[in-house]
């Protein structure tokens, strides 16, 4: 997977963004947005075009599909976390030099944070970027009704320009009917992707969504180029993208950097721990030399000044994590000797005493004395807002931090030595609105934080690593 660790932010400039662009959305979630977005990106790459991929909202998984196809990191655009100015600034920065930008939406086109206004919706992002929308519609057990849905979405907000439709999950019997029926609509059908068992298997959902590409270990390009791309009118999509109006923006002077300290940084990155925004890895590379740790295969930790354990699926790999007792012992010893450790969600779960998953209990690291129990329904799912009630390595008392959480687990803490330093104004955290565990030099929380919302590693550099920023 090609990546670029530079962060080409434009500072204090008036810019005109003319890159062709489209937003891929749908009437609801699980309609095939990621499949279609990734197929379009592969098709563009196969023509030698440089695409800039984006994802609306907080998401780690779908961007792994984009990055696989576009050979560059997919970036998130999130109004709640970044503000409108932040979204526009990021789009200007990360679409610069691309032949075409492809933005995958979140949920349904008009779905928003509160279900009343449009903040957090794909429609709002499309309007902010003046981008035409390609609507993905699932044809399972429906035909002519799709036209009624299309008309309703087009009429709901005239400032959102739906420029074409791609229909997924189409049976052979439906194709002719849908073709004749949609010929009466004012926007073209840009593709009909047949119902396909292999596509369905590759894009089937697990409890937090699709299986991340690093965990799969398999590139979806072959199956998409064979079974989806031939049914999409890529020339028409490029033409629609070119019809997007120029964006004239003032990009503000902002400093998102972290100090270059030349320190040694360890990062858990493997099948079990994959949830890292590109900006997190870029910030860690800026801090110093990065050593990647494989929680399943490595037997010991490198000697580092800072260790970061991101989110992921430790429950899925719990048996293999338990078997690697050597690494768990090495991590526990590192915590006892004072190594600074920062963890989010899956990392927090790994640092607990054990994980109970599918009625089996698996031993984990044991930095925090507590049991993580997996649940059938989500405990925390969506945006989170934390107010810190005590000083911590990432925020002083009284600081309010916006983030998000995706977890089907609760932590039952038994550890009297561990402080809980944050109260969630919004969100669930450990299951009772508490989050932020602090024990010695180890800090962990369920909440994920995007550096464009709150620069955790800039604060850590000042508080833990002695840099004054």
N, C-alpha and C positions, 0 to 999 in steps of 0.2 A: 504494500500500500504506500503510495507516494505521499510524503508529508512535507510541510514547510513550517519551520519553527519560528519564522519571523512574524512580527505583528505590525503590518504597515499602516498604522493609524495616521490619518491626516490631521494636522493640528492647526486650528485657528484659520481655516481657509474657506473661501467661498468656492464651491465646486459644483460642477454640473455632471450628473451621473447619466450617461447615455447608454449604458450596457443594456442590451435586449434582455427581457426578463419575463418570467411567468410564475404564477402561483398555482400549485396543484392542490386542490381541495376536494371536498365530498360533502354529501348531505349529512353524513354521520361518520363516526369512527368505524374501523374495520370494513372499509369499502374497497381497499386496494390502493390507497394513496402511496404507500411506500413502494409497493410493487411497480406502479406506474412511474413514480418519480425516478426510481433506480433504473428502470428500463430506458427512460428518456436520457438519463445521464450516460448510460452505456452506449446508446445510439449516437449521442453527440461525440463521445470519446472515440468511437469507431470511425468517425468522419474527420478526426484530427482537430476537433474543436475543443477549446478550453472552457469547461463549465465551472461556475462557482456555485456550489450547493449550500443551501440553508435549510434550517428547520425552525418552524414557529413553535415557541414554547420551550419548556425545560424537558429535554429528552437526550438520553445517552445512546439509545439503541438504534433508532432509525438513522441517525447520522453515520453509523458504521457502514450501513448499506450505501449511503451516498458517497462516502469516502472511498469505498471499494471501487465504485464505478467511475468516479471523477478523478481519482489519483491525487486528491487534495483534501484537506480537512473540511468537513462540513461545519458551519457555524450556526449558532442559535440566535434567533431574533425573538426577544421576549419583552413586551412592553411593561409588564408588571415588575420584572426584575431590573430592567435597564432604562425604562422611561422611553418616551417617543424619541427624544434627542439621541439617546444611546442606540436605539434600533437603527435610526437613519445613519448615524456615524459608522456603526459596524457594517451596515450594508455598503456604504460608500467605500470603506476601507477594503473589505474582503471580496468585493466584486470588481475592484479595479483591475483592468487588464484582461478580464475574461471576455470570451466571445458571447456568452449567454449565462444568465443567472437563473437557477431553478430553485424555487422556494417551496418546500413541502409544508402544508398546513397542519393544524392540530384539530382533532375531533371533527365536528361538522363545521361548515363554512362560517356560520354566525354564532357558534357556541362561544360563550365568554366566561369570565371568572364568576360573575354573579348571576348570569342568566338573564339579566335585564339590559344592562348597557353593553357596549361592544369592546370594552377593554379586555385584552387577552385573546381576542378572536382573530381568526385567519382573515376575516373580512376587513378588520381594522388595519392589519398589516398590508393587505393588498391595496387599500386606499392610501395608506401612508407612502407606499412605494410606487403608486400609480401603475400597478402591474395587472395585466389581464389574467383572469382565472381560467384554468382548465379544470372542469368538474369531472370527478371520477364517480361513476354510478354502478352499483352492483346489481346485476340483472337476475339474481337468484329469486325465482318464484314471482316474477313481476315482468310486465312489458310496457303497455301503454301508460300505466301509472307513473312511470319514470318521467314522462313528458309533463305531467301535472306538477311533479316535484320540481323539475327544472324551471317551469314558469313561476312557481311560487318563490324559488330562490332568486330568480331574476327580478321579480317585482318587489321583493322585500326591501331591498336597498338599491335604488337606481345608480348610486355612486360606485357600486361594485360591478365591474365589467366581466361578466361570464362570456368568454370568447369561444368556447368549444367544450365538447363532451367526449370522454373516453368511457366506454362501457366495459365492465369486467364480468367474468363468470358467465359468459354467453354460451348457451347451448346451440347446436347446429340448427335446431328448429326455431330458435328465437331470432337468429341473426337476420333472416329475411324480413320477419315481422318488424323488428326494431328499426331496420334500415328504412323500410317504407314509412313507418310511423314518424320517425324523427325527421324525415325529409320535409315535413311541414313546419318545423321549428326554425327560428331565426338564427340559430347558431349551429355550426356543423358538427357532425360526429367525426371525431379525429381518430377513432379506433374502436374496434370491438375485439377484446381479448377472449379467446375461447376458454370455456371451463376446462381445467387441466389438472390432473391429479398430481403431477410432479411440481407444478407451480404451487398448488395448495399445500403440499408437504413442506416445501421450502419456506413458505410464508405463513406457516401456521403459528398460532399464538401460544405463549406460555403465560405464567401468572403475571408478569410485568410487561408483556408485549411479545414482540418477535425475539428470537434468539440472536444475540449480538454476533456480528460476523467474526470477531476474534475468537469467540467461543466455538462457533461452527467449524472454523478452520477450512472453510470452503467458500470460494468466490461464487456469487450468484450469476456472474456474467454469462456463462455458457447457457444455463437454462433460460435466462431472460432473452438473450440474443436469438435463441432458437424458438421460444414459445410465446414471447410477448412482443418484442420489437417489430417483427414482420407485420404485425396487425395494427401498428400505430403509424399515422401519417406524420413523420418527423419533419418533412419539409413544411407542412402547414403549421406545425407547432413553432418552428423557427420564425416563420412569417408573422405569427401572432406575437411572439416575443419581441420582434423588431418594431411592432406597432406601439409599444409602451412609450408614454411621453417622457421626455427628459425630466430629471429631478434636479432642481436648483436648490442647493443646501448651503448653509453655513456650518461647517464642521468645527466644533468648539475646541479650544486649547484644553487638553486633558492629559494627565499623566497616569497611565495604567501600569507603569513599570514596577519592577521590584529591584532592590539594590543588588548589584553583582558582588557577592561576598566571597566567591571562590570556595564555598564549603562543599562537603560531601553529602549528597542527598540520596536516600534510598526510596524507591517507589515500588510497591507491589503491583505488578502488571502481568496478568496471565488469564487463563480461562475463568477463574473464580472472581477476579477483581478487574473489571473492565471499565468501570464508570468514572471516566476522567474527561472533562471538557478539554479541548485543545489548549485553551488559555491556561489551564492548570499546569499541564506539562511544559508549556512555554515558560511559565513563571518559575518552575522548578529548575529548568535548564538555565535560566538567567541567574538563579541563586548560586549555582555551582555545578560540579560534575555529578551527573545522575547515574545511579546504579539501579538497574531493574532487578527485582526480586520475584522469583517464581515460587508461589506458595506451595505448590505440589512437588516440585522437582529439586529445589535448592535445599541444602541441608543446614545452612547457617547464614546469618546476616552479614553483609559487609560492614565495615567499621564506618559509621556515618554520623553526621551532626544532626540530621533531621531525617525521620522516617515517615513516609506518607502511605496510608492504606485507604484506598478509595472504596467506592461501593461496588456492587456486583452481585454474585449469586453464591455466597459461601454455603448456603443450605444445600444447593444442588451438588456441590463438591465436598460436602461435609465429611463423608467417609474417607476421601483421599486426603483432606486436610488433617483429619485425626491421625491417619497413618504416618504423616510426616511429623512425628514427635520431635525429631531433631531440630527442625526449624522453629517449632513452637517453643521449645526450650530456649533456643537462641534468642528468640524475640522476648520471652519473659525475662531472661537475664539482662537483655539490653534495657528493658524498662526499669529493672531494679537498680541498674548502675547509673540511671539518669538520662539515657538517650531521649531526646525530644521526639515524641510520636504524635502525629495528627491523623485522625481517622474519621471517615464518614460512613454511616449506614452499614454496608456490608463489612467494612473495616471494624466498626464498633462491635458487630456480631461476632467477628473472629476473635476479638480481644476479650470476650466474655468467657465464662467457665465452660459453657457447653451450648449446643444448639439442638433443640428437639424438632425433628423433621420427619413427617410421616410415621409418627409413633416410635421413632428410634432416637436415642440421645447420643450425640457425638461430642467428644471432648475437644475443646478449643484451647486458646492460649492461657486464659485465666488471669490476665492482668486485672480485670474487673471480676469480682466474685458475684456472679449472677447467671441466670439461665435465660437464653433466648428461645422463645416458643413460637414456631411458625403457625399461622392461622389460615383458615380457609378464605377469609375475606380480607381486603386491605385494611390495615390499621391506619396508615398514613399514606395519602395519595393526593398530591396536588401541592399548591403553594403553602409555604410556612413563613411565619413571622415570629422571630424570637426576640424577647427582651432579656438582657443579661441582668440577673439579680445579684451576681457577684462578679468580681474581676476574674478574667480568664485569659489564657494566652492569645485568644483571637479577638477579644473585645473587652472593654472596661465595663464596669457596672453601669447600667442605664442605657447602654448602646442597644439600638434596635437594628436587627439584621434580617433582610429578606432572603429567602431561599425556597427550597421545595423538598418534598419527601416522597419516596416510592417504596413502601415496605409492607410486607405481610407478616410482621412479627412484633412481639412485645418482649421487652427486657424486664425480667423480674430480678431486681438488684438486691443482693444480700450484704453488700460490702459497706460497712460502716466507715471505711477510710475514704470512700469516694464521695466527692462533692457533686451535687447536681446544680449547675450554675445558670441555667436559662429557663425561662418560662415562655411557653409558646402562646402568643396572642392569637395566632392562627396555626392550626395543625395539631398533630397528635403526639409526636415524639415517641417516648417510651410507652405510650398508651394512656397517659394521664396528663398530657400537656406539659410534661417536663422533658428537658433535653440538656445536652451539654455535660458530659461526665469528665471530671478532672481528678486525677490521682497522681501526685508527684508531677513528673514532666510528661504525662500522657493525657491527651485531650481527645475526646471522641464525641460525636453527635450523630443523630439520625438525619438531621437536616443537611442537604447538599447546598453548597454555596457557589454561585457562579462569580468568577473574578470581576466580571463587568458590573455586577451588582454590589459586591463587597469584596475588596481585595484582601482575602485572608492571609495570603503569603507575604504581602507587604507588611501587614500588622505583625505576623509571626517573626518576620525578619527584625522588626524593631524590638518586640517584647522578649523574644526567646534567643535571638541570635546576635543581639547587640548592635544592630544597624539603626541609625537614626535617619528616618525618611521624612 
